[in-house]
Amino acid sequence: MSADFELHPLPADTSHAERMDRQYRYQRHLYDLTRKYYLFGRDRLLKQIPAEAGQSILEVGCGTGRNIEHMARLYPHTRFFGLDISKEMLETAHRRFARKGANAPRLHVADAASFSAGDFGETGFDHIVISYALSMIPAWERAIECSLAALNTGGSLHVIDFGQQERLPRLFRRLLRGWLERFHVQPRADLFEVIRSAAERRGATLQTATPYGGYAWIGVAKMPA
């Protein structure tokens, strides 16, 4: 696999790309250190991917590459790909994998709401992961559509994001929402409905979970064989 750092043409939503680059120009250096304290459930989701040797995994909104690095330890014989709308974040990811050589993931600057498997020279991916990214993507419904469309037959889409904290104290919900808004994060109340609708149109099934009192919502859509 190519270890090159590939830049796609300017993403469709240039305002979102510019905002993410401004936000993460400096944050990216501390991103992984700080996010582990509130992006709960990521590793739980990643451990449940039924990846087999030779299969492909794409992370949409891969950021610094932390999750890809973690998955590479879990599934060492799998091919990895990543996309993010922030060039700043992918520069950090590129440095993370600089010593991997031919085993480095293929990383693209691209819009989650307008990509295809063909952008990577693939006909499809066996598994796609979206971890705490849909809550920051303006056209997040389109990102789900693009992800499902990029799956191979029998492939799976694995999503985790902020839930509605429906089983947590009201004060905690209010404080969390206020804090998230400062970083342009908007938990999607209709996340499951949107995934289910898009999945059913393709004959796919959806399994959901709401761990940690609904702090996180997890959805796994499975394409038909």
N, C-alpha and C positions, 0 to 999 in steps of 0.2 A: 504494500500500500504506500502511496506517495506520502512523504513527510512534509511536502510543501505547504506553506501558508497561503491559501488561495483567497483572493478578494473578488467577490461577485460585483457586477454592476450595482450602482447605487440602489439600495432597497426602495420599494415602492413608497413606504411611509417615511420620507426623509425627516420630517419633524420629530417623529418618534426616535429615529436613529440618532439624531442630534441630541435629543434630550437624554437618551441613555448614555451617550458618550460623555456628556457633561456630568451626569450623575456619577459615573463610574471612573472618570479619569483618575481620581485619586482614591476613591473607595476600593477599587479593585485590588489594591495592595493589601488591604485588611479584610477583604470580603470573606474569604474562607474562615478566617479566625473568628469573625463576629457572627456569621450566619448560623453556625452550628448551635447557637443558643436559642434560636427561634424557628428554624426551618425543620420542624420535627417530622420524623417519619420518612425522610428521604432514603436512608439506608434500608429501612424495612421494605420499601417499594423496590429498590434495586435488587435486593436479595431474592425477590419473588419472580424475577424475569426468567422464563423457561428457555434460556439461551443455550444453544448447542454449538459444538465446534463447527467453525466455518460459516456460521450465521452472521448477520449484520445487525448492528444496533445504532440508531441515530438518536442523539439528544437534541431536542429543539429548545433553544435558549440555554445553551451549554455553558455560557459565561466563562469562568476561569478554567473550566475543564475538570473541576474537582470530582464531579459525579462520574465522568468518563474514566478518570484515573481509578476510582473506586471499583467501577464495573470491570475494568481491565484486570484487576486482581481477582475478581470473582469468576470471570469468564475469560481466561487468558488466550483462548484459541478463537475468539470472536473478533470480527472486524468492526471498528468503531468510526463513527462519523459525528460531527457536531456542527450546529449553525447557531449564530447569534447575530442580532442586529447591531450590536455594539462592537465596533472595531477595537476600541480600547480594551474591552474584556477579552477578546480573542487574541490580542497581543500577549496578554498574560498567559492565556492557555497555550499559545504557541511556545512560549518559553518553558512552560511546564513539561512539554513533551519533546523539547529540542534534542534530547539525548536518546530518544526512542528510535531514531533512524527510520528504517522501512516499516517498523511496527507502530509508528505514530498514527494517531487518528487523522482523518482528513477533515479539516476545519474550513468552513466557509462563512463569510459575512453575508447574511441573507435575511430576508424578512420572513418570519414564521407564517405570515398570512399570505405568502405568494411563492412558496418554494415547491419543488417537485423532486422526486428521486432522480430524474434525469439530470438535474443540476450537478449531481455528484457522479454522473456516469453510471448510475445504477438503474435497474428496472424497477426496483422496489427494495424495502427494508423488511427484515424479519421482525424487528421490534423497534418501537419508537418510544422515547421517554420525554415527558414534559414535567419538569419538577419546579414548582413554585414560580412559573413563568406566565401562565395564562392571566394571572391577576395583574400583570403589568403590560399586557399586550392589548392595545386598543381594539384591534379587529380579532379578538380572541376566538370568536366563533369560526371565523375563516381559518384560523390556525388549526383548529380541530379538524375541519374539513380537509385541509391540505395534508395533515398527518395521516388521517385514515386513507386518503387517496394514495399515499406513498407506501402503504403496506403491501407486502407480498401476500399471496393466498395463504391463509392460516396464520398470518402475522398478528401481532398484538400491540395495542397502544396503552401505555402505562402513564397515568396522570396523577400527580399529587399537588395540592395547592391549599391555601388557607380556606377553611370552611366557614361556617356561620357561628361556630362556638356555641351551638344550640344547647349544650348541656353544661355550660360553664356560667359562672356568676355574671349578672348583667353589667356590673361595674367593670369587670375584666374585659368584657366584650367592647364596652364603650372606650376604655383606655387603649385597647389594642387597635381598634379601628382608627382612632385619632392619630396614633403613632404611625400606622401603615400609610395613611393618607399623606403624611409628610414626604413619603418616598414614592408617591404615585402608585401605590398598591391598592387594588380594589378587589376584595374577595367576590367571587361570582356566585350569587345566590342560586342561579339557574344552571350551574355547571353540569350537574348530572343530567338534567333534562336536555341540554344541548348535545352532550355526548351521546346520550341514548338515541335521540332523534337521528343524528348523523350516522350512528352505528347501524340502526335498524334499516335505514335506507340502503345499506350495503349488505344486509343479511348478517350483520355482526351482533354479538351479544355483549352485554355490559354487566360487570360485577362492581359493586360499590362498598365502601367502608368509610366510617366516620370516627376514627380513633381520637383519643385524647380529649374526650368530651366534645367532639366536633371541631376541635382546633384545626385539624387537617381533614380534608376530604380526599379520598382515593378512588379512582375509577380505572378499571381495566377493561378495555374493549377487545374482543377476540374476533378476528375475521374468520369466515367459514373456510374449511379446508378445500 
